[in-house]
Amino acid sequence: MATRITSRDFNQHTSRAKQAATRGPVYITDRGRPAHVLLTYDDYARLLGERPITDRLGEPAGVEDVDLPEARFDEPARPAEFT
């Protein structure tokens, strides 16, 4: 069950929006158009389809197999300038 609220109502009644999010997504509108969606963390994690890396940081072992995206830099390294 989805809920729609205005951004003004969201600002004034944040706790109500959080309670509504336990029943389903809360669409927050700006000038009548959907602008944001409020979800519970569990719904968000389910939407991702996997456990976020932040959930795995406290695990003692077995995190060696976590694939992290490789950072790519097209510019060559240059010395730092301290002025």
Beta strands, then each sheet from edge to edge (+ up, - down):
strand 1: 3-6
strand 2: 26-30
strand 3: 33-38
sheet 1: 1+ 2+ 3-
end
